[in-house]
Amino acid sequence: MNKREKLLNWLDGNQAPDYIPAAFFIHFPPEYRRGQAAIDKHLEYFRYTGMDFVKIQYEFAFPHRPEIQTPADWVKMPSYGHEFFQEQLDIVAGLVEAARGEALVLQTLYSPFMSAGHTTGDATITEHLKTDPEKVKPGLEIITESTLWFVRECIKLGVDGFYASTQGGESHRFADPSLFAQYVKPYDLAVMEEIDQACPFNILHICDYCGGYSDLTPFLDYPGDVVNCALHLGAQTLTPCDVAEMFGRPYMGGIDRHGPIATAGQDEVKTLVQAVLRDAPERFILGADCTLPGDIDWDNIQTAITTAHAYK
């Protein structure tokens, strides 16, 4: 079986016990983020590291809109479609054509709240939701429709799923949990339920780039075939088994993106991975809690993946 067949078999619950999937992600340098150069670099990385699926990076974040200064200004949020997304869709088309015959292909997807943060700055969207969330809603609705347009075009091109990122529920963000429940989660779900219906393999990524979490229960009913998140939860340190049991689905992770994989030699990486795998749940994908540093030695990633594949 090729990697595509193996992972589909694994998703169906038929994985052989001697095969542990693995994948890690990085942002490529700016010269490899557009056009054929982006396609070629993704393929080079996928084949060099030996990872089990292709994950397409998204490097075309929503642009800053200086006209949105107050909550009432969110009615000025423009919608984005073909012209805005075309460069990314060209990369999707190229990678689906080049790799889908051998591996599943996933597109990175930012949540509407995250795209709102790109539009005004993370602190600004947070403050606007605290100040007057009802006036922010029109902007979030427009962003959600733009995101769904992109999702549907990716599906038409043949992606197998999405690495769907969410933010907004971090412990520092909103003292009032109803703000997340009413003004972040519904837009997350509008997108994630659509990809769940259309695609066989979606990863729910609970992103801690802006801050950590003290409660993951708001995400337990999010769709996603696999969950990926950091193992720090408030003052606790969870295990991969804890997260898999909490969400009732396979967990992807186990490796701290800032830890030895980013700085150590290959022998230490191998030892680290073996320690993670000894205590991993039965259905598990080795990976990091988020994107690895861009300057990481690819040999460290290759070593981590090879170790997972060979682990007994």
N, C-alpha and C positions, 0 to 999 in steps of 0.2 A: 504494500500500500504506500502511496505517496503521503506527504504531510497533510494534504487536504483530507484524504480519506481517513487517515489516522485520527485527526482532530474531530471530524464529524462522528466517527465511531466513539471517540471519548465523550463527546457531548451527549450521545445517545445512552451513555452509561455502560458501554461495552469495552472500556479500556482494559488492555492487558496490564497486570500489576507491575510489569517491569518497564513500563514506559511512562515517564513523567514529563508532560509538556513544559516548555519554558519560553519566555519572550521578555525582552527588555527594549526600552525605547529611548531614543535621544533626538534632540534637535540638531539638524545638520547646519553647517556654516551657511551664511546668507547666499553664497554663490550657488548653493545646491537646493534652493527653495522654490525655484521656478522652472517650468518647462522640462525639456528632456533631461537637463542636469539633475533635477529633482527625482525624476523617474529612475535614472541610472543609479543615483546614490542610494535610494531606497533598496533597489535590487542588490546592489553591491553589499550593503549592510546585512540584508536578510540572508544572503547566501554565505557571507563570510562568518557570521555569528552562528548560523544553523538554527535560528529560532523557528518556532512551529507555525507561525502565520505572519502575514504582512500587515503591519499597522501603518497607515498613511498619516504622516504628520500634517497638521493644519497650520499654515503660516500666514493666513490672510485674515487676521482679526479685524473686527469692525473698527473703522477709523474713529478717531476722536471727533466729537461734534461740539465745538465751542459754543454753539447757540443754545445748548441745553445746560442752563445754569441753575434752574429752580425746578421743583417738582412739576409745576404747571407747564414747563417747557417740553416735557416728554411727548406732547402732542406733535412736536416738530420732528420726531424721529422718522427718518426716511425708511422705506422698505428697500430691500436689496434682492436682486434677482440675477438674471442671466449675465449682465455686464459685470457685476461685482464678483460673482462666483466662478466665472468661466475659467480663469487660470487654474484654480484648484480642481475644477471638474476635468480639465485636460490631464492633470496629473492622475486623477482617479482613473480615467479611461485608459491611460497608458499602463498603469500598474495592474488593472484588472486584466487587460489583454496579455500582459507579459507574465503574470504570476498565478492567475486563477486556476490554471491547469494543474498546478502543483501544490497550491496552498490556499487557505482561506484568506480573504482580503478584507480588512476592516478600515474604516475611515474614522479618524479622530473627530469628535463632535463636542463643541462647547455648548453649555446650557444657555438658555435665554438670559438668565441672570448674569452669567459670566460675560456674555456679549454686551450686556448693558454696562458692565464694569469697564470693558474695553472702550465703550462709547464715551463715558464721562470720567473714568477713573473709579477704582474700587471704592474708595472712601466716599465719593460723591453719591453713587447709587445707593450705598448703605444709608447715608444721611437723608437722602430724599425719601427713602422708604420709611424711615423713622419719623420724618416730619409730616408727610402727607401721602401715604401710599396709594390712595385712590387716584390721585393725579398722575402717579407714575404708571398706572395700569395701561393706559393707551400705548405707551412706549413699549412695555413688555409684550403686549399683544402683537404689535407690529414686528418686533424682533422674533417672536415665536413663529409668525407666518413666514418671515424670511428664512428662518432656520428650517422650517418644514419644506419650503421650496427646495432648499439645498439637499435635504435628506431625500426627497422624492427623486431628484435628478441623480443622486448617487445610486439609488436603488435601481433606476432605469439603466444605469451603466453597468450594473452587475455586482456591486459590493455584496459581501456576505453578511455584513453587520457593521456595527459602530462601537468604538471605544467612547462611551458617552460620559462626559465629565459633568459633575455638579459641584457647585459651591453655594454658600448662603446659609448653611446650617452650622458654621463654625461657632465655637463657644464664645468668641469675642464679639460676634456680629450683632445679634439682636437680643436684648434682655427679655423682650416679649416674644415668646415662641410663636404666637399667632401670626407675626409678620412673615416668618418663613412659611408657615402652613397656608397662608392665604395669598401671598404675593410672590413666592418663589416656587414652591412645590407644584402648584397647578400647571405652570408653564413647563417645568421639567417633565411632568407626566404627559402633557400633550405631545411632546416630542418623543419621549421614551416609549409610550404605548404604541405609537405609530411604527417605530423601528422594531418593536417586539413582535408586532403582527406580520411584518414584511420580511424579517431576516432570521436566519438560523442561529447566528452567533453574535450576541451583544455583550459587552463588558460594561458593567456599572462601575464607574470610577468616582469615588468620593474624594475629592481633591483637597489636600491640606496645604496647598501652596501659600495661601493667605493666612492660615492659622489652623490650629488643631480643633478637635471635637471632644466634647464631654458626653455626647449622647448620639448614638447611631440609630435609635429607634425610628426617627422620622423617615429613614430611608428603607426600612425593612420591606415595605410594600412596593418599592420601585421595581420595575421590570429589569431584566438582565439575566443572562444565562450564567454569568460569573460575576463575582464582586471583587473589586480591587480597592484597597484602602490601606492607610497606615495602621500600624498595630498599637499606637499610643492613643489611649482614650482617657482624657483627663489625667488623673494621677496613676491610672492603671496601664499595664502593658499586656495586651491581649496576645494570644497565640493564633496561628492560622486556623487551628481547630476551633477556637472560640468563635472566630468570625464565620467560619463555614457553618457552625451549628446555629449561630445567631440568625443568619440569613437563609439557612436551609438550602444552600446551593454551593457549588465549588468556589473556593477562594483562590485568587491570584495574588501573589506577593511573597512576603517572607524576608525580603532583602531591603535594608535601609539604603536609600539612594545616596545618602551622604556617608555611608560606612565604608568598610574595607573594599567593597567592589570598586569603588571610585579611586582608591588610593593605594591599595596593597598589591602585592605580586600575585601571580597565578596560583601558587601553592596555598597561600592564605585564602584566596577566593574559593578554591576547591574545598578546603577544610570548612569554611563558612557555609557553603552550600550543603555539604554533607550533614552538618549540624542542623540546618533548617529542615532537611528532608527526613531526618530521623523522627521528628515530631510533627510532621505535616499530616493533614487529613488525607483520607484515602483518595479523594478526587481533588486534585490540586494542580495549579499551574505555577511554577516558579517564576517570580518576577520581582520587580521593585515596587515600592509604594507610590512612585510617580516617575517622571522622566529623569533619567540619569544625566549627570553633567555632560555637556557636549564635548569636552576635551578628554573623556575617558578613553583608556586604552581598549580598543575593540577586542584584544586578546583576552582581557578579563571577562568580557561578556561571553565570548566564545567558550571560555573555560567553564563558566557557570552553567551554560546551557548543555555543554557536553557532559558535565558531571551529573546533571539532572537526568539526561537521557540514559546514562550508563548505570544509574543508581539501582541497586537491588534491595 
